[in-house]
């Protein structure tokens, strides 16, 4: 099983290609859960970089929701 978090407004990654890969793997029987994060940019879940510089698209609410989805995904499989 796999979970993929896809920030919908990511301008660093090719969203179409990411979804194409996920859908191809799902079509081949892969167990993939996709979490689409509306309006989120590439670094929405990371407040600062390695040097302490703030990421402009950081969104603490969306970050928390996404991390909670990831934790739930693992709890469902390992509890």
PDB file of N, CA, C and O in Angstrom, chain B, residues numbered from 101:
ATOM      1  N   UNK B 101       0.825  -1.202   0.000  1.00  0.00           N
ATOM      2  CA  UNK B 101       0.000   0.000   0.000  1.00  0.00           C
ATOM      3  C   UNK B 101       0.862   1.257   0.000  1.00  0.00           C
ATOM      4  O   UNK B 101       1.965   1.286   0.546  1.00  0.00           O
ATOM      5  N   UNK B 102       0.326   2.279  -0.624  1.00  0.00           N
ATOM      6  CA  UNK B 102       1.068   3.534  -0.744  1.00  0.00           C
ATOM      7  C   UNK B 102       0.116   4.704  -0.567  1.00  0.00           C
ATOM      8  O   UNK B 102      -1.047   4.629  -0.963  1.00  0.00           O
ATOM      9  N   UNK B 103       0.600   5.776   0.021  1.00  0.00           N
ATOM     10  CA  UNK B 103      -0.161   7.017   0.103  1.00  0.00           C
ATOM     11  C   UNK B 103       0.646   8.094  -0.614  1.00  0.00           C
ATOM     12  O   UNK B 103       1.867   8.168  -0.471  1.00  0.00           O
ATOM     13  N   UNK B 104      -0.038   8.910  -1.372  1.00  0.00           N
ATOM     14  CA  UNK B 104       0.609  10.014  -2.086  1.00  0.00           C
ATOM     15  C   UNK B 104      -0.115  11.304  -1.714  1.00  0.00           C
ATOM     16  O   UNK B 104      -1.335  11.403  -1.843  1.00  0.00           O
ATOM     17  N   UNK B 105       0.643  12.279  -1.257  1.00  0.00           N
ATOM     18  CA  UNK B 105       0.084  13.590  -0.944  1.00  0.00           C
ATOM     19  C   UNK B 105       0.402  14.498  -2.130  1.00  0.00           C
ATOM     20  O   UNK B 105       1.564  14.707  -2.478  1.00  0.00           O
ATOM     21  N   UNK B 106      -0.650  15.029  -2.741  1.00  0.00           N
ATOM     22  CA  UNK B 106      -0.482  15.828  -3.953  1.00  0.00           C
ATOM     23  C   UNK B 106      -0.987  17.244  -3.710  1.00  0.00           C
ATOM     24  O   UNK B 106      -2.195  17.478  -3.668  1.00  0.00           O
ATOM     25  N   UNK B 107      -0.054  18.195  -3.549  1.00  0.00           N
ATOM     26  CA  UNK B 107      -0.469  19.586  -3.389  1.00  0.00           C
ATOM     27  C   UNK B 107      -0.930  20.134  -4.744  1.00  0.00           C
ATOM     28  O   UNK B 107      -0.140  20.236  -5.682  1.00  0.00           O
ATOM     29  N   UNK B 108      -2.198  20.479  -4.832  1.00  0.00           N
ATOM     30  CA  UNK B 108      -2.818  20.818  -6.118  1.00  0.00           C
ATOM     31  C   UNK B 108      -2.200  22.034  -6.807  1.00  0.00           C
ATOM     32  O   UNK B 108      -2.202  22.103  -8.036  1.00  0.00           O
ATOM     33  N   UNK B 109      -1.685  22.972  -6.063  1.00  0.00           N
ATOM     34  CA  UNK B 109      -1.113  24.179  -6.678  1.00  0.00           C
ATOM     35  C   UNK B 109       0.411  24.141  -6.718  1.00  0.00           C
ATOM     36  O   UNK B 109       1.062  25.185  -6.749  1.00  0.00           O
ATOM     37  N   UNK B 110       0.968  22.957  -6.718  1.00  0.00           N
ATOM     38  CA  UNK B 110       2.426  22.782  -6.784  1.00  0.00           C
ATOM     39  C   UNK B 110       2.912  23.183  -8.169  1.00  0.00           C
ATOM     40  O   UNK B 110       2.488  22.614  -9.175  1.00  0.00           O
ATOM     41  N   UNK B 111       3.803  24.168  -8.212  1.00  0.00           N
ATOM     42  CA  UNK B 111       4.343  24.603  -9.504  1.00  0.00           C
ATOM     43  C   UNK B 111       5.734  24.020  -9.755  1.00  0.00           C
ATOM     44  O   UNK B 111       6.311  24.231 -10.822  1.00  0.00           O
ATOM     45  N   UNK B 112       6.268  23.293  -8.784  1.00  0.00           N
ATOM     46  CA  UNK B 112       7.588  22.667  -8.919  1.00  0.00           C
ATOM     47  C   UNK B 112       7.496  21.294  -9.574  1.00  0.00           C
ATOM     48  O   UNK B 112       8.423  20.870 -10.265  1.00  0.00           O
ATOM     49  N   UNK B 113       6.386  20.602  -9.359  1.00  0.00           N
ATOM     50  CA  UNK B 113       6.197  19.251  -9.896  1.00  0.00           C
ATOM     51  C   UNK B 113       5.144  19.270 -10.986  1.00  0.00           C
ATOM     52  O   UNK B 113       4.266  20.133 -11.001  1.00  0.00           O
ATOM     53  N   UNK B 114       5.234  18.328 -11.885  1.00  0.00           N
ATOM     54  CA  UNK B 114       4.254  18.194 -12.964  1.00  0.00           C
ATOM     55  C   UNK B 114       3.063  17.392 -12.432  1.00  0.00           C
ATOM     56  O   UNK B 114       3.110  16.164 -12.359  1.00  0.00           O
ATOM     57  N   UNK B 115       2.002  18.102 -12.065  1.00  0.00           N
ATOM     58  CA  UNK B 115       0.833  17.454 -11.467  1.00  0.00           C
ATOM     59  C   UNK B 115       0.207  16.411 -12.394  1.00  0.00           C
ATOM     60  O   UNK B 115      -0.203  15.340 -11.946  1.00  0.00           O
ATOM     61  N   UNK B 116       0.137  16.724 -13.660  1.00  0.00           N
ATOM     62  CA  UNK B 116      -0.432  15.776 -14.622  1.00  0.00           C
ATOM     63  C   UNK B 116       0.363  14.484 -14.662  1.00  0.00           C
ATOM     64  O   UNK B 116      -0.213  13.396 -14.676  1.00  0.00           O
ATOM     65  N   UNK B 117       1.680  14.597 -14.680  1.00  0.00           N
ATOM     66  CA  UNK B 117       2.537  13.416 -14.704  1.00  0.00           C
ATOM     67  C   UNK B 117       2.393  12.615 -13.413  1.00  0.00           C
ATOM     68  O   UNK B 117       2.318  11.386 -13.452  1.00  0.00           O
ATOM     69  N   UNK B 118       2.353  13.297 -12.277  1.00  0.00           N
ATOM     70  CA  UNK B 118       2.192  12.599 -10.990  1.00  0.00           C
ATOM     71  C   UNK B 118       0.891  11.798 -10.971  1.00  0.00           C
ATOM     72  O   UNK B 118       0.880  10.629 -10.588  1.00  0.00           O
ATOM     73  N   UNK B 119      -0.201  12.432 -11.385  1.00  0.00           N
ATOM     74  CA  UNK B 119      -1.493  11.737 -11.403  1.00  0.00           C
ATOM     75  C   UNK B 119      -1.504  10.604 -12.422  1.00  0.00           C
ATOM     76  O   UNK B 119      -2.097   9.554 -12.176  1.00  0.00           O
ATOM     77  N   UNK B 120      -0.855  10.809 -13.557  1.00  0.00           N
ATOM     78  CA  UNK B 120      -0.761   9.763 -14.578  1.00  0.00           C
ATOM     79  C   UNK B 120      -0.049   8.526 -14.017  1.00  0.00           C
ATOM     80  O   UNK B 120      -0.498   7.400 -14.229  1.00  0.00           O
ATOM     81  N   UNK B 121       1.050   8.737 -13.308  1.00  0.00           N
ATOM     82  CA  UNK B 121       1.793   7.626 -12.714  1.00  0.00           C
ATOM     83  C   UNK B 121       0.939   6.914 -11.662  1.00  0.00           C
ATOM     84  O   UNK B 121       0.874   5.685 -11.637  1.00  0.00           O
ATOM     85  N   UNK B 122       0.289   7.687 -10.802  1.00  0.00           N
ATOM     86  CA  UNK B 122      -0.567   7.073  -9.780  1.00  0.00           C
ATOM     87  C   UNK B 122      -1.695   6.270 -10.411  1.00  0.00           C
ATOM     88  O   UNK B 122      -1.949   5.134 -10.010  1.00  0.00           O
ATOM     89  N   UNK B 123      -2.371   6.852 -11.394  1.00  0.00           N
ATOM     90  CA  UNK B 123      -3.486   6.164 -12.038  1.00  0.00           C
ATOM     91  C   UNK B 123      -3.023   4.919 -12.788  1.00  0.00           C
ATOM     92  O   UNK B 123      -3.727   3.909 -12.802  1.00  0.00           O
ATOM     93  N   UNK B 124      -1.858   4.979 -13.406  1.00  0.00           N
ATOM     94  CA  UNK B 124      -1.314   3.800 -14.092  1.00  0.00           C
ATOM     95  C   UNK B 124      -1.069   2.673 -13.103  1.00  0.00           C
ATOM     96  O   UNK B 124      -1.411   1.519 -13.363  1.00  0.00           O
ATOM     97  N   UNK B 125      -0.472   3.016 -11.966  1.00  0.00           N
ATOM     98  CA  UNK B 125      -0.203   1.991 -10.960  1.00  0.00           C
ATOM     99  C   UNK B 125      -1.487   1.442 -10.342  1.00  0.00           C
ATOM    100  O   UNK B 125      -1.572   0.251 -10.043  1.00  0.00           O
ATOM    101  N   UNK B 126      -2.486   2.306 -10.151  1.00  0.00           N
ATOM    102  CA  UNK B 126      -3.775   1.837  -9.633  1.00  0.00           C
ATOM    103  C   UNK B 126      -4.425   0.885 -10.634  1.00  0.00           C
ATOM    104  O   UNK B 126      -4.989  -0.139 -10.248  1.00  0.00           O
ATOM    105  N   UNK B 127      -4.344   1.226 -11.922  1.00  0.00           N
ATOM    106  CA  UNK B 127      -4.930   0.383 -12.967  1.00  0.00           C
ATOM    107  C   UNK B 127      -4.273  -0.990 -13.026  1.00  0.00           C
ATOM    108  O   UNK B 127      -4.895  -1.967 -13.444  1.00  0.00           O
ATOM    109  N   UNK B 128      -3.015  -1.059 -12.605  1.00  0.00           N
ATOM    110  CA  UNK B 128      -2.297  -2.337 -12.589  1.00  0.00           C
ATOM    111  C   UNK B 128      -2.479  -3.074 -11.264  1.00  0.00           C
ATOM    112  O   UNK B 128      -1.804  -4.070 -11.004  1.00  0.00           O
ATOM    113  N   UNK B 129      -3.395  -2.580 -10.425  1.00  0.00           N
ATOM    114  CA  UNK B 129      -3.697  -3.267  -9.182  1.00  0.00           C
ATOM    115  C   UNK B 129      -2.985  -2.736  -7.958  1.00  0.00           C
ATOM    116  O   UNK B 129      -3.106  -3.306  -6.874  1.00  0.00           O
ATOM    117  N   UNK B 130      -2.247  -1.660  -8.114  1.00  0.00           N
ATOM    118  CA  UNK B 130      -1.534  -1.084  -6.974  1.00  0.00           C
ATOM    119  C   UNK B 130      -2.503  -0.500  -5.954  1.00  0.00           C
ATOM    120  O   UNK B 130      -3.506   0.115  -6.316  1.00  0.00           O
ATOM    121  N   UNK B 131      -2.199  -0.697  -4.694  1.00  0.00           N
ATOM    122  CA  UNK B 131      -3.009  -0.149  -3.611  1.00  0.00           C
ATOM    123  C   UNK B 131      -2.471   1.238  -3.272  1.00  0.00           C
ATOM    124  O   UNK B 131      -1.519   1.384  -2.505  1.00  0.00           O
ATOM    125  N   UNK B 132      -3.102   2.249  -3.860  1.00  0.00           N
ATOM    126  CA  UNK B 132      -2.613   3.618  -3.711  1.00  0.00           C
ATOM    127  C   UNK B 132      -3.745   4.525  -3.254  1.00  0.00           C
ATOM    128  O   UNK B 132      -4.822   4.560  -3.848  1.00  0.00           O
ATOM    129  N   UNK B 133      -3.468   5.253  -2.185  1.00  0.00           N
ATOM    130  CA  UNK B 133      -4.416   6.245  -1.692  1.00  0.00           C
ATOM    131  C   UNK B 133      -3.821   7.619  -1.995  1.00  0.00           C
ATOM    132  O   UNK B 133      -2.691   7.908  -1.602  1.00  0.00           O
ATOM    133  N   UNK B 134      -4.569   8.453  -2.684  1.00  0.00           N
ATOM    134  CA  UNK B 134      -4.090   9.793  -3.019  1.00  0.00           C
ATOM    135  C   UNK B 134      -4.817  10.820  -2.160  1.00  0.00           C
ATOM    136  O   UNK B 134      -6.042  10.792  -2.037  1.00  0.00           O
ATOM    137  N   UNK B 135      -4.055  11.716  -1.575  1.00  0.00           N
ATOM    138  CA  UNK B 135      -4.606  12.817  -0.800  1.00  0.00           C
ATOM    139  C   UNK B 135      -4.318  14.084  -1.609  1.00  0.00           C
ATOM    140  O   UNK B 135      -3.175  14.532  -1.696  1.00  0.00           O
ATOM    141  N   UNK B 136      -5.364  14.649  -2.193  1.00  0.00           N
ATOM    142  CA  UNK B 136      -5.220  15.873  -2.971  1.00  0.00           C
ATOM    143  C   UNK B 136      -5.414  17.048  -2.013  1.00  0.00           C
ATOM    144  O   UNK B 136      -6.440  17.138  -1.340  1.00  0.00           O
ATOM    145  N   UNK B 137      -4.437  17.940  -1.953  1.00  0.00           N
ATOM    146  CA  UNK B 137      -4.510  19.081  -1.043  1.00  0.00           C
ATOM    147  C   UNK B 137      -4.830  20.319  -1.880  1.00  0.00           C
ATOM    148  O   UNK B 137      -3.971  20.860  -2.577  1.00  0.00           O
ATOM    149  N   UNK B 138      -6.076  20.749  -1.795  1.00  0.00           N
ATOM    150  CA  UNK B 138      -6.565  21.887  -2.576  1.00  0.00           C
ATOM    151  C   UNK B 138      -5.785  23.158  -2.260  1.00  0.00           C
ATOM    152  O   UNK B 138      -5.594  23.502  -1.094  1.00  0.00           O
ATOM    153  N   UNK B 139      -5.341  23.843  -3.287  1.00  0.00           N
ATOM    154  CA  UNK B 139      -4.698  25.138  -3.139  1.00  0.00           C
ATOM    155  C   UNK B 139      -3.325  25.136  -2.487  1.00  0.00           C
ATOM    156  O   UNK B 139      -2.802  26.200  -2.156  1.00  0.00           O
ATOM    157  N   UNK B 140      -2.739  23.976  -2.297  1.00  0.00           N
ATOM    158  CA  UNK B 140      -1.437  23.901  -1.620  1.00  0.00           C
ATOM    159  C   UNK B 140      -0.296  23.936  -2.621  1.00  0.00           C
ATOM    160  O   UNK B 140      -0.378  23.362  -3.707  1.00  0.00           O
ATOM    161  N   UNK B 141       0.773  24.625  -2.231  1.00  0.00           N
ATOM    162  CA  UNK B 141       1.976  24.693  -3.049  1.00  0.00           C
ATOM    163  C   UNK B 141       2.959  23.588  -2.690  1.00  0.00           C
ATOM    164  O   UNK B 141       2.672  22.737  -1.848  1.00  0.00           O
ATOM    165  N   UNK B 142       4.100  23.608  -3.325  1.00  0.00           N
ATOM    166  CA  UNK B 142       5.099  22.546  -3.202  1.00  0.00           C
ATOM    167  C   UNK B 142       5.579  22.326  -1.763  1.00  0.00           C
ATOM    168  O   UNK B 142       5.767  21.184  -1.346  1.00  0.00           O
ATOM    169  N   UNK B 143       5.775  23.383  -1.018  1.00  0.00           N
ATOM    170  CA  UNK B 143       6.315  23.257   0.342  1.00  0.00           C
ATOM    171  C   UNK B 143       5.278  23.616   1.405  1.00  0.00           C
ATOM    172  O   UNK B 143       5.629  24.137   2.464  1.00  0.00           O
ATOM    173  N   UNK B 144       4.007  23.342   1.128  1.00  0.00           N
ATOM    174  CA  UNK B 144       2.928  23.704   2.047  1.00  0.00           C
ATOM    175  C   UNK B 144       3.063  23.061   3.424  1.00  0.00           C
ATOM    176  O   UNK B 144       2.561  23.605   4.407  1.00  0.00           O
ATOM    177  N   UNK B 145       3.729  21.919   3.510  1.00  0.00           N
ATOM    178  CA  UNK B 145       3.815  21.183   4.770  1.00  0.00           C
ATOM    179  C   UNK B 145       5.124  21.415   5.513  1.00  0.00           C
ATOM    180  O   UNK B 145       5.361  20.803   6.554  1.00  0.00           O
ATOM    181  N   UNK B 146       5.968  22.286   4.992  1.00  0.00           N
ATOM    182  CA  UNK B 146       7.264  22.536   5.607  1.00  0.00           C
ATOM    183  C   UNK B 146       7.392  24.035   5.894  1.00  0.00           C
ATOM    184  O   UNK B 146       7.356  24.859   4.981  1.00  0.00           O
ATOM    185  N   UNK B 147       7.540  24.367   7.159  1.00  0.00           N
ATOM    186  CA  UNK B 147       7.575  25.773   7.553  1.00  0.00           C
ATOM    187  C   UNK B 147       8.820  26.509   7.125  1.00  0.00           C
ATOM    188  O   UNK B 147       8.746  27.641   6.649  1.00  0.00           O
ATOM    189  N   UNK B 148       9.980  25.862   7.293  1.00  0.00           N
ATOM    190  CA  UNK B 148      11.252  26.517   6.962  1.00  0.00           C
ATOM    191  C   UNK B 148      12.174  25.541   6.242  1.00  0.00           C
ATOM    192  O   UNK B 148      12.010  24.325   6.327  1.00  0.00           O
ATOM    193  N   UNK B 149      13.149  26.103   5.530  1.00  0.00           N
ATOM    194  CA  UNK B 149      14.136  25.252   4.862  1.00  0.00           C
ATOM    195  C   UNK B 149      15.267  24.907   5.835  1.00  0.00           C
ATOM    196  O   UNK B 149      15.196  25.257   7.014  1.00  0.00           O
ATOM    197  N   UNK B 150      16.286  24.238   5.360  1.00  0.00           N
ATOM    198  CA  UNK B 150      17.396  23.803   6.211  1.00  0.00           C
ATOM    199  C   UNK B 150      18.173  24.957   6.837  1.00  0.00           C
ATOM    200  O   UNK B 150      18.938  24.749   7.779  1.00  0.00           O
ATOM    201  N   UNK B 151      17.984  26.164   6.324  1.00  0.00           N
ATOM    202  CA  UNK B 151      18.705  27.330   6.818  1.00  0.00           C
ATOM    203  C   UNK B 151      17.821  28.253   7.660  1.00  0.00           C
ATOM    204  O   UNK B 151      18.251  29.329   8.075  1.00  0.00           O
ATOM    205  N   UNK B 152      16.598  27.825   7.903  1.00  0.00           N
ATOM    206  CA  UNK B 152      15.673  28.623   8.703  1.00  0.00           C
ATOM    207  C   UNK B 152      14.868  29.639   7.932  1.00  0.00           C
ATOM    208  O   UNK B 152      14.135  30.430   8.526  1.00  0.00           O
ATOM    209  N   UNK B 153      14.993  29.633   6.602  1.00  0.00           N
ATOM    210  CA  UNK B 153      14.212  30.551   5.773  1.00  0.00           C
ATOM    211  C   UNK B 153      12.779  30.039   5.664  1.00  0.00           C
ATOM    212  O   UNK B 153      12.552  28.848   5.448  1.00  0.00           O
ATOM    213  N   UNK B 154      11.828  30.936   5.812  1.00  0.00           N
ATOM    214  CA  UNK B 154      10.409  30.572   5.780  1.00  0.00           C
ATOM    215  C   UNK B 154       9.958  30.321   4.346  1.00  0.00           C
ATOM    216  O   UNK B 154      10.290  31.076   3.432  1.00  0.00           O
ATOM    217  N   UNK B 155       9.191  29.240   4.165  1.00  0.00           N
ATOM    218  CA  UNK B 155       8.578  28.973   2.859  1.00  0.00           C
ATOM    219  C   UNK B 155       7.280  29.764   2.760  1.00  0.00           C
ATOM    220  O   UNK B 155       6.423  29.686   3.640  1.00  0.00           O
ATOM    221  N   UNK B 156       7.147  30.520   1.688  1.00  0.00           N
ATOM    222  CA  UNK B 156       5.984  31.394   1.515  1.00  0.00           C
ATOM    223  C   UNK B 156       4.673  30.628   1.415  1.00  0.00           C
ATOM    224  O   UNK B 156       3.630  31.156   1.800  1.00  0.00           O
ATOM    225  N   UNK B 157       4.695  29.393   0.905  1.00  0.00           N
ATOM    226  CA  UNK B 157       3.444  28.660   0.726  1.00  0.00           C
ATOM    227  C   UNK B 157       3.130  27.704   1.885  1.00  0.00           C
ATOM    228  O   UNK B 157       2.221  26.881   1.784  1.00  0.00           O
ATOM    229  N   UNK B 158       3.885  27.815   2.984  1.00  0.00           N
ATOM    230  CA  UNK B 158       3.609  26.976   4.154  1.00  0.00           C
ATOM    231  C   UNK B 158       2.213  27.273   4.675  1.00  0.00           C
ATOM    232  O   UNK B 158       1.830  28.432   4.838  1.00  0.00           O
ATOM    233  N   UNK B 159       1.456  26.209   4.934  1.00  0.00           N
ATOM    234  CA  UNK B 159       0.093  26.344   5.451  1.00  0.00           C
ATOM    235  C   UNK B 159      -0.061  25.357   6.605  1.00  0.00           C
ATOM    236  O   UNK B 159      -0.280  24.167   6.374  1.00  0.00           O
ATOM    237  N   UNK B 160       0.050  25.836   7.846  1.00  0.00           N
ATOM    238  CA  UNK B 160       0.032  24.924   8.985  1.00  0.00           C
ATOM    239  C   UNK B 160      -1.237  24.079   9.084  1.00  0.00           C
ATOM    240  O   UNK B 160      -1.174  22.922   9.501  1.00  0.00           O
ATOM    241  N   UNK B 161      -2.377  24.635   8.711  1.00  0.00           N
ATOM    242  CA  UNK B 161      -3.627  23.871   8.775  1.00  0.00           C
ATOM    243  C   UNK B 161      -3.608  22.719   7.762  1.00  0.00           C
ATOM    244  O   UNK B 161      -3.932  21.580   8.100  1.00  0.00           O
ATOM    245  N   UNK B 162      -3.232  23.023   6.535  1.00  0.00           N
ATOM    246  CA  UNK B 162      -3.173  21.979   5.502  1.00  0.00           C
ATOM    247  C   UNK B 162      -2.074  20.966   5.815  1.00  0.00           C
ATOM    248  O   UNK B 162      -2.223  19.776   5.537  1.00  0.00           O
ATOM    249  N   UNK B 163      -0.975  21.440   6.393  1.00  0.00           N
ATOM    250  CA  UNK B 163       0.107  20.536   6.772  1.00  0.00           C
ATOM    251  C   UNK B 163      -0.386  19.548   7.829  1.00  0.00           C
ATOM    252  O   UNK B 163      -0.148  18.346   7.714  1.00  0.00           O
ATOM    253  N   UNK B 164      -1.064  20.045   8.843  1.00  0.00           N
ATOM    254  CA  UNK B 164      -1.584  19.182   9.913  1.00  0.00           C
ATOM    255  C   UNK B 164      -2.591  18.178   9.357  1.00  0.00           C
ATOM    256  O   UNK B 164      -2.549  16.998   9.705  1.00  0.00           O
ATOM    257  N   UNK B 165      -3.489  18.639   8.500  1.00  0.00           N
ATOM    258  CA  UNK B 165      -4.481  17.737   7.897  1.00  0.00           C
ATOM    259  C   UNK B 165      -3.795  16.640   7.079  1.00  0.00           C
ATOM    260  O   UNK B 165      -4.191  15.476   7.137  1.00  0.00           O
ATOM    261  N   UNK B 166      -2.774  17.015   6.325  1.00  0.00           N
ATOM    262  CA  UNK B 166      -2.061  16.032   5.501  1.00  0.00           C
ATOM    263  C   UNK B 166      -1.319  15.019   6.370  1.00  0.00           C
ATOM    264  O   UNK B 166      -1.380  13.815   6.120  1.00  0.00           O
ATOM    265  N   UNK B 167      -0.612  15.518   7.399  1.00  0.00           N
ATOM    266  CA  UNK B 167       0.094  14.595   8.302  1.00  0.00           C
ATOM    267  C   UNK B 167      -0.893  13.671   9.004  1.00  0.00           C
ATOM    268  O   UNK B 167      -0.600  12.492   9.205  1.00  0.00           O
ATOM    269  N   UNK B 168      -2.064  14.195   9.381  1.00  0.00           N
ATOM    270  CA  UNK B 168      -3.069  13.340  10.011  1.00  0.00           C
ATOM    271  C   UNK B 168      -3.544  12.250   9.062  1.00  0.00           C
ATOM    272  O   UNK B 168      -3.813  11.130   9.497  1.00  0.00           O
ATOM    273  N   UNK B 169      -3.653  12.559   7.774  1.00  0.00           N
ATOM    274  CA  UNK B 169      -4.011  11.547   6.772  1.00  0.00           C
ATOM    275  C   UNK B 169      -2.936  10.465   6.683  1.00  0.00           C
ATOM    276  O   UNK B 169      -3.244   9.279   6.568  1.00  0.00           O
ATOM    277  N   UNK B 170      -1.690  10.882   6.738  1.00  0.00           N
ATOM    278  CA  UNK B 170      -0.579   9.928   6.677  1.00  0.00           C
ATOM    279  C   UNK B 170      -0.580   9.039   7.921  1.00  0.00           C
ATOM    280  O   UNK B 170      -0.429   7.822   7.814  1.00  0.00           O
ATOM    281  N   UNK B 171      -0.752   9.643   9.101  1.00  0.00           N
ATOM    282  CA  UNK B 171      -0.782   8.859  10.345  1.00  0.00           C
ATOM    283  C   UNK B 171      -1.945   7.869  10.327  1.00  0.00           C
ATOM    284  O   UNK B 171      -1.782   6.720  10.736  1.00  0.00           O
ATOM    285  N   UNK B 172      -3.114   8.302   9.858  1.00  0.00           N
ATOM    286  CA  UNK B 172      -4.277   7.412   9.785  1.00  0.00           C
ATOM    287  C   UNK B 172      -4.012   6.259   8.824  1.00  0.00           C
ATOM    288  O   UNK B 172      -4.402   5.123   9.090  1.00  0.00           O
ATOM    289  N   UNK B 173      -3.356   6.548   7.720  1.00  0.00           N
ATOM    290  CA  UNK B 173      -3.007   5.522   6.737  1.00  0.00           C
ATOM    291  C   UNK B 173      -2.161   4.434   7.398  1.00  0.00           C
ATOM    292  O   UNK B 173      -2.430   3.247   7.212  1.00  0.00           O
ATOM    293  N   UNK B 174      -1.153   4.822   8.160  1.00  0.00           N
ATOM    294  CA  UNK B 174      -0.290   3.842   8.826  1.00  0.00           C
ATOM    295  C   UNK B 174      -0.996   3.142   9.975  1.00  0.00           C
ATOM    296  O   UNK B 174      -0.815   1.938  10.159  1.00  0.00           O
ATOM    297  N   UNK B 175      -1.796   3.863  10.754  1.00  0.00           N
ATOM    298  CA  UNK B 175      -2.537   3.223  11.851  1.00  0.00           C
ATOM    299  C   UNK B 175      -3.460   2.139  11.329  1.00  0.00           C
ATOM    300  O   UNK B 175      -3.590   1.075  11.935  1.00  0.00           O
ATOM    301  N   UNK B 176      -4.100   2.414  10.202  1.00  0.00           N
ATOM    302  CA  UNK B 176      -5.028   1.447   9.618  1.00  0.00           C
ATOM    303  C   UNK B 176      -4.324   0.159   9.228  1.00  0.00           C
ATOM    304  O   UNK B 176      -4.928  -0.914   9.242  1.00  0.00           O
ATOM    305  N   UNK B 177      -3.071   0.262   8.887  1.00  0.00           N
ATOM    306  CA  UNK B 177      -2.324  -0.903   8.419  1.00  0.00           C
ATOM    307  C   UNK B 177      -1.478  -1.582   9.492  1.00  0.00           C
ATOM    308  O   UNK B 177      -1.144  -2.760   9.361  1.00  0.00           O
ATOM    309  N   UNK B 178      -1.130  -0.855  10.548  1.00  0.00           N
ATOM    310  CA  UNK B 178      -0.203  -1.419  11.529  1.00  0.00           C
ATOM    311  C   UNK B 178      -0.756  -1.537  12.944  1.00  0.00           C
ATOM    312  O   UNK B 178      -0.053  -2.016  13.833  1.00  0.00           O
ATOM    313  N   UNK B 179      -1.987  -1.117  13.174  1.00  0.00           N
ATOM    314  CA  UNK B 179      -2.569  -1.281  14.508  1.00  0.00           C
ATOM    315  C   UNK B 179      -3.058  -2.688  14.715  1.00  0.00           C
ATOM    316  O   UNK B 179      -3.579  -3.010  15.783  1.00  0.00           O
TER     317      UNK B 179
END
